[in-house]
Amino acid sequence: MANVKHNEDVKNKQDLQNLVTGIIFRQCKSFKKDDVIQTINYYLKGSEFYDNISLIKEYVTDTLNLLQSRDVVRCRNGSYSVRNPLIGSFPD
């Protein structure tokens, strides 16, 4: 995977989007949206986006919606899972 910027290296909204996408794709098991938001905020320490929870939540929600529409992510009862790219199925 690509080297994703974090902490003070996240300088613009594209860097933030890359961090959001990278964190989501690195999830190996089911996850809750709020847990991902907190993880992303942790990796934003030193950035101007740190503690901007409303912006982070917006990016996470938009990204998850897009990935769901592409059948890369699925949601069941508030838990999200990412399709395994090697075998093409979702973890259960």
C-alpha positions as CSV (number, residue, x, y, z in Angstrom):
1,M,0.0,0.0,0.0
2,A,1.0,3.6,-0.5
3,N,2.6,5.6,2.2
4,V,-0.2,7.8,3.6
5,K,0.7,11.1,5.3
6,H,-0.2,11.5,8.9
7,N,0.2,13.9,11.9
8,E,1.7,17.3,10.8
9,D,2.3,16.0,7.3
10,V,-1.5,16.2,6.6
11,K,-1.6,19.7,5.2
12,N,-4.6,19.9,2.9
13,K,-8.0,18.2,2.3
14,Q,-6.5,15.7,-0.3
15,D,-4.1,14.5,2.4
16,L,-7.0,14.1,4.7
17,Q,-9.0,12.2,2.1
18,N,-6.0,9.9,1.5
19,L,-5.7,9.2,5.3
20,V,-9.4,8.4,5.6
21,T,-9.3,6.0,2.6
22,G,-6.1,4.4,3.8
23,I,-7.4,3.8,7.3
24,I,-10.7,2.3,6.0
25,F,-8.9,0.0,3.6
26,R,-6.5,-1.2,6.4
27,Q,-9.4,-2.5,8.5
28,C,-9.0,-6.3,8.8
29,K,-12.2,-7.0,10.6
30,S,-15.6,-5.3,11.1
31,F,-15.5,-1.8,12.5
32,K,-17.8,1.0,13.6
33,K,-17.8,4.4,12.0
34,D,-17.1,6.1,15.3
35,D,-14.0,4.0,15.9
36,V,-12.6,4.9,12.5
37,I,-13.3,8.6,13.2
38,Q,-11.3,8.4,16.4
39,T,-8.5,6.5,14.8
40,I,-8.2,9.1,12.0
41,N,-8.3,11.9,14.6
42,Y,-5.4,10.2,16.4
43,Y,-3.3,10.2,13.2
44,L,-4.1,13.9,12.7
45,K,-2.2,15.1,15.8
46,G,-0.1,18.1,14.8
47,S,-2.3,18.8,11.8
48,E,-4.7,21.7,11.3
49,F,-7.5,19.1,11.0
50,Y,-6.8,17.5,14.4
51,D,-10.0,17.5,16.6
52,N,-12.2,18.8,13.7
53,I,-14.5,15.9,14.3
54,S,-17.3,17.2,12.2
55,L,-15.1,17.5,9.1
56,I,-13.5,14.0,9.8
57,K,-17.0,12.5,10.2
58,E,-18.1,14.1,6.9
59,Y,-15.1,12.6,5.0
60,V,-15.6,9.2,6.6
61,T,-19.3,9.2,5.9
62,D,-18.9,10.3,2.3
63,T,-16.1,7.7,1.7
64,L,-18.0,4.9,3.2
65,N,-21.1,5.7,1.2
66,L,-19.0,5.8,-2.0
67,L,-17.3,2.5,-1.2
68,Q,-20.7,0.9,-0.4
69,S,-22.1,2.0,-3.7
70,R,-19.0,0.3,-5.4
71,D,-19.6,-2.8,-3.3
72,V,-16.2,-2.5,-1.7
73,V,-17.6,-2.0,1.8
74,R,-20.8,-3.3,3.3
75,C,-22.7,-2.3,6.5
76,R,-24.7,-4.6,8.7
77,N,-26.3,-3.3,11.9
78,G,-23.8,-0.4,12.0
79,S,-20.7,-2.5,11.5
80,Y,-18.7,-2.1,8.3
81,S,-16.5,-4.6,6.6
82,V,-14.1,-4.2,3.7
83,R,-14.1,-6.7,0.9
84,N,-10.9,-8.8,0.9
85,P,-9.2,-7.9,-2.5
86,L,-7.5,-11.3,-2.7
87,I,-10.5,-13.5,-2.4
88,G,-13.3,-11.0,-3.2
89,S,-15.4,-11.7,-0.2
90,F,-16.3,-10.0,3.1
91,P,-15.0,-11.2,6.5
92,D,-17.8,-12.4,8.7
